[in-house]
Amino acid sequence: MNSHLVNIAFDQFLQAKFPTLKRYSGEGAEGMMAFFDLAFKHSAQLNIDNVVVCMPHRGRNNLLVCLLNYPAATMFRKIKGKREFPNDVKSTGDVLSHLCE
């Protein structure tokens, strides 16, 4: 239940702070988020080091920040149009929905 409330709060924050963002919210993906939460917990208990996740865009940002502990500040920088890498690093970025691939 706690992870569900965290996901709702994250969606509400994104909607309030970035109302024009195509955010692929977790609304409608609650069951999927609960599944991943349980799958990750069981994987950790079984000492599984790597898990490959395939999923639709819906709920992706929630999964990254709320379950996988992707730094929200990094995501917010990308939302604001800033680079996800330092300026001295020769690199290209990707769209918000492809972060952390």
N, CA, C and O atoms as CSV, one atom per row, in Angstrom:
chain,resi,resn,atom,element,x,y,z
A,1,MET,N,N,0.826,-1.197,0.000
A,1,MET,CA,C,0.000,0.000,0.000
A,1,MET,C,C,0.864,1.253,0.000
A,1,MET,O,O,0.524,2.236,-0.658
A,2,ASN,N,N,1.981,1.231,0.731
A,2,ASN,CA,C,2.844,2.406,0.807
A,2,ASN,C,C,3.387,2.779,-0.565
A,2,ASN,O,O,3.403,3.958,-0.918
A,3,SER,N,N,3.836,1.789,-1.352
A,3,SER,CA,C,4.367,2.096,-2.681
A,3,SER,C,C,3.269,2.657,-3.583
A,3,SER,O,O,3.544,3.492,-4.445
A,4,HIS,N,N,2.045,2.211,-3.394
A,4,HIS,CA,C,0.919,2.747,-4.168
A,4,HIS,C,C,0.726,4.234,-3.852
A,4,HIS,O,O,0.514,5.039,-4.759
A,5,LEU,N,N,0.797,4.591,-2.587
A,5,LEU,CA,C,0.638,5.995,-2.189
A,5,LEU,C,C,1.788,6.850,-2.705
A,5,LEU,O,O,1.581,7.998,-3.098
A,6,VAL,N,N,2.989,6.300,-2.705
A,6,VAL,CA,C,4.150,7.026,-3.234
A,6,VAL,C,C,3.955,7.294,-4.723
A,6,VAL,O,O,4.250,8.390,-5.198
A,7,ASN,N,N,3.467,6.311,-5.456
A,7,ASN,CA,C,3.217,6.487,-6.892
A,7,ASN,C,C,2.151,7.546,-7.159
A,7,ASN,O,O,2.292,8.354,-8.077
A,8,ILE,N,N,1.099,7.543,-6.368
A,8,ILE,CA,C,0.050,8.555,-6.520
A,8,ILE,C,C,0.619,9.941,-6.255
A,8,ILE,O,O,0.360,10.878,-7.011
A,9,ALA,N,N,1.394,10.074,-5.181
A,9,ALA,CA,C,1.989,11.373,-4.839
A,9,ALA,C,C,2.939,11.843,-5.939
A,9,ALA,O,O,2.964,13.029,-6.268
A,10,PHE,N,N,3.720,10.925,-6.508
A,10,PHE,CA,C,4.652,11.285,-7.578
A,10,PHE,C,C,3.886,11.774,-8.805
A,10,PHE,O,O,4.261,12.779,-9.409
A,11,ASP,N,N,2.816,11.071,-9.175
A,11,ASP,CA,C,1.984,11.504,-10.307
A,11,ASP,C,C,1.392,12.886,-10.064
A,11,ASP,O,O,1.398,13.738,-10.952
A,12,GLN,N,N,0.882,13.102,-8.861
A,12,GLN,CA,C,0.286,14.400,-8.536
A,12,GLN,C,C,1.333,15.508,-8.575
A,12,GLN,O,O,1.050,16.615,-9.033
A,13,PHE,N,N,2.532,15.218,-8.099
A,13,PHE,CA,C,3.610,16.207,-8.134
A,13,PHE,C,C,3.955,16.569,-9.577
A,13,PHE,O,O,4.043,17.749,-9.916
A,14,LEU,N,N,4.152,15.559,-10.427
A,14,LEU,CA,C,4.486,15.827,-11.827
A,14,LEU,C,C,3.386,16.623,-12.522
A,14,LEU,O,O,3.672,17.537,-13.295
A,15,GLN,N,N,2.131,16.279,-12.251
A,15,GLN,CA,C,1.016,16.994,-12.871
A,15,GLN,C,C,0.990,18.455,-12.427
A,15,GLN,O,O,0.720,19.344,-13.235
A,16,ALA,N,N,1.269,18.708,-11.149
A,16,ALA,CA,C,1.241,20.081,-10.633
A,16,ALA,C,C,2.454,20.884,-11.098
A,16,ALA,O,O,2.324,22.050,-11.469
A,17,LYS,N,N,3.620,20.267,-11.077
A,17,LYS,CA,C,4.869,20.975,-11.385
A,17,LYS,C,C,5.109,21.102,-12.890
A,17,LYS,O,O,5.631,22.116,-13.353
A,18,PHE,N,N,4.733,20.087,-13.643
A,18,PHE,CA,C,4.977,20.056,-15.092
A,18,PHE,C,C,3.677,19.694,-15.820
A,18,PHE,O,O,3.584,18.609,-16.395
A,19,PRO,N,N,2.669,20.582,-15.805
A,19,PRO,CA,C,1.343,20.228,-16.335
A,19,PRO,C,C,1.308,19.931,-17.834
A,19,PRO,O,O,0.398,19.240,-18.293
A,20,THR,N,N,2.260,20.429,-18.601
A,20,THR,CA,C,2.243,20.187,-20.050
A,20,THR,C,C,3.104,18.994,-20.458
A,20,THR,O,O,3.169,18.655,-21.639
A,21,LEU,N,N,3.753,18.366,-19.510
A,21,LEU,CA,C,4.644,17.239,-19.781
A,21,LEU,C,C,3.852,15.991,-20.159
A,21,LEU,O,O,2.879,15.640,-19.491
A,22,LYS,N,N,4.272,15.325,-21.231
A,22,LYS,CA,C,3.720,14.004,-21.539
A,22,LYS,C,C,4.433,13.046,-20.600
A,22,LYS,O,O,5.530,12.572,-20.892
A,23,ARG,N,N,3.806,12.772,-19.486
A,23,ARG,CA,C,4.506,12.122,-18.378
A,23,ARG,C,C,4.279,10.621,-18.278
A,23,ARG,O,O,4.887,9.971,-17.427
A,24,TYR,N,N,3.431,10.056,-19.111
A,24,TYR,CA,C,3.170,8.615,-19.055
A,24,TYR,C,C,2.898,8.186,-17.614
A,24,TYR,O,O,3.584,7.318,-17.074
A,25,SER,N,N,1.913,8.791,-17.012
A,25,SER,CA,C,1.658,8.599,-15.585
A,25,SER,C,C,1.390,7.145,-15.235
A,25,SER,O,O,1.144,6.307,-16.103
A,26,GLY,N,N,1.446,6.878,-13.960
A,26,GLY,CA,C,1.163,5.550,-13.455
A,26,GLY,C,C,-0.324,5.286,-13.286
A,26,GLY,O,O,-0.727,4.180,-12.927
A,27,GLU,N,N,-1.152,6.317,-13.550
A,27,GLU,CA,C,-2.599,6.136,-13.446
A,27,GLU,C,C,-3.035,5.069,-14.440
A,27,GLU,O,O,-2.766,5.170,-15.637
A,28,GLY,N,N,-3.703,4.058,-13.933
A,28,GLY,CA,C,-4.119,2.954,-14.787
A,28,GLY,C,C,-3.103,1.828,-14.832
A,28,GLY,O,O,-3.357,0.784,-15.434
A,29,ALA,N,N,-1.961,2.029,-14.205
A,29,ALA,CA,C,-0.913,1.000,-14.197
A,29,ALA,C,C,-0.614,0.534,-12.773
A,29,ALA,O,O,0.469,0.018,-12.495
A,30,GLU,N,N,-1.575,0.719,-11.881
A,30,GLU,CA,C,-1.345,0.390,-10.473
A,30,GLU,C,C,-1.011,-1.087,-10.273
A,30,GLU,O,O,-0.130,-1.424,-9.483
A,31,GLY,N,N,-1.711,-1.962,-10.984
A,31,GLY,CA,C,-1.444,-3.393,-10.859
A,31,GLY,C,C,-0.049,-3.759,-11.334
A,31,GLY,O,O,0.620,-4.609,-10.748
A,32,MET,N,N,0.380,-3.102,-12.408
A,32,MET,CA,C,1.722,-3.357,-12.933
A,32,MET,C,C,2.779,-2.912,-11.923
A,32,MET,O,O,3.780,-3.600,-11.720
A,33,MET,N,N,2.552,-1.761,-11.291
A,33,MET,CA,C,3.519,-1.260,-10.315
A,33,MET,C,C,3.598,-2.209,-9.116
A,33,MET,O,O,4.685,-2.471,-8.601
A,34,ALA,N,N,2.457,-2.720,-8.677
A,34,ALA,CA,C,2.445,-3.675,-7.564
A,34,ALA,C,C,3.181,-4.958,-7.958
A,34,ALA,O,O,3.906,-5.537,-7.149
A,35,PHE,N,N,2.990,-5.394,-9.199
A,35,PHE,CA,C,3.689,-6.581,-9.691
A,35,PHE,C,C,5.200,-6.377,-9.639
A,35,PHE,O,O,5.924,-7.220,-9.109
A,36,PHE,N,N,5.679,-5.251,-10.191
A,36,PHE,CA,C,7.119,-5.000,-10.207
A,36,PHE,C,C,7.675,-4.873,-8.793
A,36,PHE,O,O,8.772,-5.357,-8.514
A,37,ASP,N,N,6.937,-4.233,-7.908
A,37,ASP,CA,C,7.377,-4.095,-6.519
A,37,ASP,C,C,7.597,-5.478,-5.913
A,37,ASP,O,O,8.629,-5.730,-5.291
A,38,LEU,N,N,6.643,-6.357,-6.092
A,38,LEU,CA,C,6.748,-7.714,-5.557
A,38,LEU,C,C,7.850,-8.511,-6.261
A,38,LEU,O,O,8.610,-9.228,-5.610
A,39,ALA,N,N,7.936,-8.388,-7.575
A,39,ALA,CA,C,8.958,-9.119,-8.333
A,39,ALA,C,C,10.365,-8.694,-7.917
A,39,ALA,O,O,11.251,-9.538,-7.782
A,40,PHE,N,N,10.577,-7.393,-7.711
A,40,PHE,CA,C,11.900,-6.909,-7.294
A,40,PHE,C,C,12.239,-7.381,-5.887
A,40,PHE,O,O,13.385,-7.739,-5.613
A,41,LYS,N,N,11.256,-7.384,-4.996
A,41,LYS,CA,C,11.506,-7.851,-3.624
A,41,LYS,C,C,11.874,-9.331,-3.622
A,41,LYS,O,O,12.815,-9.736,-2.939
A,42,HIS,N,N,11.138,-10.138,-4.384
A,42,HIS,CA,C,11.452,-11.571,-4.461
A,42,HIS,C,C,12.810,-11.802,-5.122
A,42,HIS,O,O,13.556,-12.689,-4.707
A,43,SER,N,N,13.131,-11.030,-6.124
A,43,SER,CA,C,14.435,-11.157,-6.787
A,43,SER,C,C,15.560,-10.875,-5.803
A,43,SER,O,O,16.569,-11.580,-5.792
A,44,ALA,N,N,15.392,-9.853,-4.982
A,44,ALA,CA,C,16.413,-9.522,-3.982
A,44,ALA,C,C,16.547,-10.648,-2.957
A,44,ALA,O,O,17.659,-10.997,-2.562
A,45,GLN,N,N,15.431,-11.212,-2.530
A,45,GLN,CA,C,15.468,-12.314,-1.562
A,45,GLN,C,C,16.176,-13.540,-2.129
A,45,GLN,O,O,16.789,-14.309,-1.389
A,46,LEU,N,N,16.088,-13.715,-3.432
A,46,LEU,CA,C,16.723,-14.856,-4.093
A,46,LEU,C,C,18.131,-14.538,-4.588
A,46,LEU,O,O,18.740,-15.335,-5.301
A,47,ASN,N,N,18.646,-13.360,-4.202
A,47,ASN,CA,C,19.985,-12.905,-4.591
A,47,ASN,C,C,20.170,-12.833,-6.107
A,47,ASN,O,O,21.253,-13.115,-6.619
A,48,ILE,N,N,19.126,-12.462,-6.807
A,48,ILE,CA,C,19.214,-12.258,-8.250
A,48,ILE,C,C,19.820,-10.887,-8.482
A,48,ILE,O,O,19.294,-9.884,-8.001
A,49,ASP,N,N,20.923,-10.837,-9.217
A,49,ASP,CA,C,21.656,-9.588,-9.416
A,49,ASP,C,C,21.076,-8.705,-10.512
A,49,ASP,O,O,21.129,-7.480,-10.401
A,50,ASN,N,N,20.530,-9.290,-11.555
A,50,ASN,CA,C,20.046,-8.514,-12.697
A,50,ASN,C,C,18.631,-8.937,-13.066
A,50,ASN,O,O,18.289,-10.120,-13.058
A,51,VAL,N,N,17.827,-7.945,-13.386
A,51,VAL,CA,C,16.463,-8.187,-13.841
A,51,VAL,C,C,16.251,-7.342,-15.092
A,51,VAL,O,O,16.515,-6.139,-15.075
A,52,VAL,N,N,15.787,-7.945,-16.156
A,52,VAL,CA,C,15.473,-7.217,-17.384
A,52,VAL,C,C,13.986,-6.877,-17.337
A,52,VAL,O,O,13.140,-7.752,-17.151
A,53,VAL,N,N,13.687,-5.598,-17.507
A,53,VAL,CA,C,12.302,-5.133,-17.430
A,53,VAL,C,C,11.851,-4.658,-18.804
A,53,VAL,O,O,12.481,-3.785,-19.402
A,54,CYS,N,N,10.779,-5.222,-19.295
A,54,CYS,CA,C,10.139,-4.761,-20.532
A,54,CYS,C,C,8.759,-4.266,-20.144
A,54,CYS,O,O,8.006,-4.957,-19.458
A,55,MET,N,N,8.441,-3.067,-20.590
A,55,MET,CA,C,7.165,-2.489,-20.176
A,55,MET,C,C,6.724,-1.403,-21.137
A,55,MET,O,O,7.528,-0.903,-21.924
A,56,PRO,N,N,5.451,-1.035,-21.077
A,56,PRO,CA,C,4.984,0.095,-21.884
A,56,PRO,C,C,5.474,1.403,-21.270
A,56,PRO,O,O,6.042,1.408,-20.178
A,57,HIS,N,N,5.256,2.497,-21.965
A,57,HIS,CA,C,5.658,3.787,-21.412
A,57,HIS,C,C,4.848,4.152,-20.167
A,57,HIS,O,O,5.374,4.789,-19.255
A,58,ARG,N,N,3.577,3.756,-20.123
A,58,ARG,CA,C,2.728,4.108,-18.982
A,58,ARG,C,C,3.348,3.601,-17.687
A,58,ARG,O,O,3.613,2.408,-17.541
A,59,GLY,N,N,3.574,4.505,-16.760
A,59,GLY,CA,C,4.126,4.153,-15.461
A,59,GLY,C,C,5.642,4.089,-15.416
A,59,GLY,O,O,6.218,3.826,-14.361
A,60,ARG,N,N,6.293,4.323,-16.539
A,60,ARG,CA,C,7.754,4.183,-16.605
A,60,ARG,C,C,8.476,5.142,-15.666
A,60,ARG,O,O,9.392,4.734,-14.952
A,61,ASN,N,N,8.074,6.416,-15.658
A,61,ASN,CA,C,8.745,7.374,-14.783
A,61,ASN,C,C,8.521,7.020,-13.318
A,61,ASN,O,O,9.423,7.171,-12.495
A,62,ASN,N,N,7.319,6.550,-12.993
A,62,ASN,CA,C,7.040,6.100,-11.629
A,62,ASN,C,C,7.952,4.934,-11.253
A,62,ASN,O,O,8.515,4.902,-10.159
A,63,LEU,N,N,8.091,3.990,-12.158
A,63,LEU,CA,C,8.934,2.830,-11.895
A,63,LEU,C,C,10.375,3.262,-11.643
A,63,LEU,O,O,11.013,2.803,-10.695
A,64,LEU,N,N,10.879,4.145,-12.495
A,64,LEU,CA,C,12.265,4.591,-12.352
A,64,LEU,C,C,12.506,5.272,-11.013
A,64,LEU,O,O,13.451,4.930,-10.301
A,65,VAL,N,N,11.659,6.230,-10.669
A,65,VAL,CA,C,11.888,7.032,-9.463
A,65,VAL,C,C,11.404,6.320,-8.200
A,65,VAL,O,O,12.127,6.265,-7.206
A,66,CYS,N,N,10.204,5.784,-8.232
A,66,CYS,CA,C,9.590,5.251,-7.014
A,66,CYS,C,C,10.055,3.849,-6.640
A,66,CYS,O,O,10.139,3.530,-5.454
A,67,LEU,N,N,10.357,3.012,-7.614
A,67,LEU,CA,C,10.766,1.640,-7.300
A,67,LEU,C,C,12.254,1.382,-7.521
A,67,LEU,O,O,12.876,0.648,-6.753
A,68,LEU,N,N,12.826,1.977,-8.560
A,68,LEU,CA,C,14.231,1.705,-8.876
A,68,LEU,C,C,15.185,2.769,-8.342
A,68,LEU,O,O,16.392,2.704,-8.575
A,69,ASN,N,N,14.638,3.744,-7.629
A,69,ASN,CA,C,15.445,4.799,-6.994
A,69,ASN,C,C,16.293,5.595,-7.975
A,69,ASN,O,O,17.381,6.051,-7.625
A,70,TYR,N,N,15.802,5.767,-9.209
A,70,TYR,CA,C,16.476,6.657,-10.155
A,70,TYR,C,C,16.387,8.059,-9.572
A,70,TYR,O,O,15.320,8.457,-9.105
A,71,PRO,N,N,17.482,8.819,-9.587
A,71,PRO,CA,C,17.460,10.144,-8.950
A,71,PRO,C,C,16.412,11.069,-9.583
A,71,PRO,O,O,16.488,11.398,-10.767
A,72,ALA,N,N,15.449,11.474,-8.779
A,72,ALA,CA,C,14.393,12.367,-9.275
A,72,ALA,C,C,14.997,13.659,-9.810
A,72,ALA,O,O,14.507,14.205,-10.799
A,73,ALA,N,N,16.053,14.155,-9.172
A,73,ALA,CA,C,16.688,15.404,-9.625
A,73,ALA,C,C,17.202,15.265,-11.055
A,73,ALA,O,O,17.108,16.210,-11.838
A,74,THR,N,N,17.739,14.109,-11.402
A,74,THR,CA,C,18.222,13.867,-12.764
A,74,THR,C,C,17.051,13.888,-13.745
A,74,THR,O,O,17.151,14.460,-14.830
A,75,MET,N,N,15.954,13.265,-13.357
A,75,MET,CA,C,14.773,13.264,-14.217
A,75,MET,C,C,14.232,14.685,-14.389
A,75,MET,O,O,13.848,15.073,-15.492
A,76,PHE,N,N,14.202,15.454,-13.314
A,76,PHE,CA,C,13.673,16.816,-13.387
A,76,PHE,C,C,14.555,17.702,-14.258
A,76,PHE,O,O,14.052,18.580,-14.959
A,77,ARG,N,N,15.873,17.479,-14.220
A,77,ARG,CA,C,16.774,18.227,-15.113
A,77,ARG,C,C,16.405,17.946,-16.571
A,77,ARG,O,O,16.335,18.865,-17.388
A,78,LYS,N,N,16.174,16.699,-16.883
A,78,LYS,CA,C,15.816,16.313,-18.252
A,78,LYS,C,C,14.471,16.927,-18.646
A,78,LYS,O,O,14.315,17.406,-19.769
A,79,ILE,N,N,13.518,16.913,-17.744
A,79,ILE,CA,C,12.208,17.508,-18.008
A,79,ILE,C,C,12.348,18.991,-18.327
A,79,ILE,O,O,11.635,19.520,-19.180
A,80,LYS,N,N,13.266,19.654,-17.641
A,80,LYS,CA,C,13.478,21.093,-17.842
A,80,LYS,C,C,14.316,21.389,-19.081
A,80,LYS,O,O,14.627,22.548,-19.355
A,81,GLY,N,N,14.685,20.352,-19.832
A,81,GLY,CA,C,15.429,20.547,-21.070
A,81,GLY,C,C,16.932,20.575,-20.902
A,81,GLY,O,O,17.654,20.890,-21.848
A,82,LYS,N,N,17.414,20.254,-19.719
A,82,LYS,CA,C,18.859,20.238,-19.469
A,82,LYS,C,C,19.419,18.860,-19.795
A,82,LYS,O,O,18.692,17.869,-19.862
A,83,ARG,N,N,20.722,18.828,-19.995
A,83,ARG,CA,C,21.403,17.570,-20.313
A,83,ARG,C,C,21.433,16.652,-19.094
A,83,ARG,O,O,21.479,17.110,-17.953
A,84,GLU,N,N,21.407,15.364,-19.358
A,84,GLU,CA,C,21.541,14.422,-18.249
A,84,GLU,C,C,22.997,14.080,-17.953
A,84,GLU,O,O,23.300,13.379,-16.987
A,85,PHE,N,N,23.902,14.590,-18.809
A,85,PHE,CA,C,25.333,14.364,-18.622
A,85,PHE,C,C,26.025,15.708,-18.421
A,85,PHE,O,O,25.532,16.729,-18.900
A,86,PRO,N,N,27.160,15.727,-17.720
A,86,PRO,CA,C,27.902,16.986,-17.568
A,86,PRO,C,C,28.313,17.542,-18.930
A,86,PRO,O,O,28.482,16.786,-19.887
A,87,ASN,N,N,28.471,18.848,-19.014
A,87,ASN,CA,C,28.797,19.504,-20.285
A,87,ASN,C,C,30.129,19.049,-20.871
A,87,ASN,O,O,30.298,19.072,-22.090
A,88,ASP,N,N,31.085,18.632,-20.026
A,88,ASP,CA,C,32.396,18.228,-20.532
A,88,ASP,C,C,32.409,16.790,-21.073
A,88,ASP,O,O,33.428,16.339,-21.598
A,89,VAL,N,N,31.313,16.085,-20.952
A,89,VAL,CA,C,31.212,14.717,-21.463
A,89,VAL,C,C,30.599,14.768,-22.856
A,89,VAL,O,O,29.498,15.284,-23.046
A,90,LYS,N,N,31.330,14.222,-23.831
A,90,LYS,CA,C,30.805,14.172,-25.197
A,90,LYS,C,C,29.788,13.038,-25.270
A,90,LYS,O,O,30.136,11.857,-25.249
A,91,SER,N,N,28.540,13.428,-25.355
A,91,SER,CA,C,27.483,12.423,-25.355
A,91,SER,C,C,26.205,13.027,-25.918
A,91,SER,O,O,26.087,14.241,-26.088
A,92,THR,N,N,25.276,12.165,-26.194
A,92,THR,CA,C,23.944,12.616,-26.578
A,92,THR,C,C,22.962,12.021,-25.591
A,92,THR,O,O,23.209,10.967,-25.005
A,93,GLY,N,N,21.872,12.692,-25.421
A,93,GLY,CA,C,20.846,12.194,-24.522
A,93,GLY,C,C,19.745,11.503,-25.303
A,93,GLY,O,O,19.877,11.250,-26.500
A,94,ASP,N,N,18.693,11.212,-24.631
A,94,ASP,CA,C,17.553,10.567,-25.254
A,94,ASP,C,C,16.298,11.221,-24.710
A,94,ASP,O,O,16.374,12.095,-23.846
A,95,VAL,N,N,15.164,10.811,-25.200
A,95,VAL,CA,C,13.908,11.372,-24.726
A,95,VAL,C,C,13.648,10.922,-23.293
A,95,VAL,O,O,14.198,9.917,-22.842
A,96,LEU,N,N,12.819,11.660,-22.588
A,96,LEU,CA,C,12.539,11.387,-21.183
A,96,LEU,C,C,12.063,9.958,-20.950
A,96,LEU,O,O,12.460,9.321,-19.974
A,97,SER,N,N,11.221,9.456,-21.834
A,97,SER,CA,C,10.665,8.119,-21.626
A,97,SER,C,C,11.680,7.002,-21.834
A,97,SER,O,O,11.367,5.837,-21.586
A,98,HIS,N,N,12.887,7.331,-22.285
A,98,HIS,CA,C,13.927,6.319,-22.488
A,98,HIS,C,C,15.068,6.443,-21.493
A,98,HIS,O,O,16.104,5.805,-21.677
A,99,LEU,N,N,14.914,7.234,-20.459
A,99,LEU,CA,C,15.970,7.356,-19.452
A,99,LEU,C,C,16.290,5.997,-18.856
A,99,LEU,O,O,15.409,5.147,-18.725
A,100,CYS,N,N,17.530,5.793,-18.500
A,100,CYS,CA,C,17.978,4.632,-17.732
A,100,CYS,C,C,17.933,3.343,-18.535
A,100,CYS,O,O,17.763,2.271,-17.953
A,101,GLU,N,N,18.080,3.411,-19.856
A,101,GLU,CA,C,18.070,2.180,-20.648
A,101,GLU,C,C,19.457,1.591,-20.707
A,101,GLU,O,O,19.659,0.549,-21.329
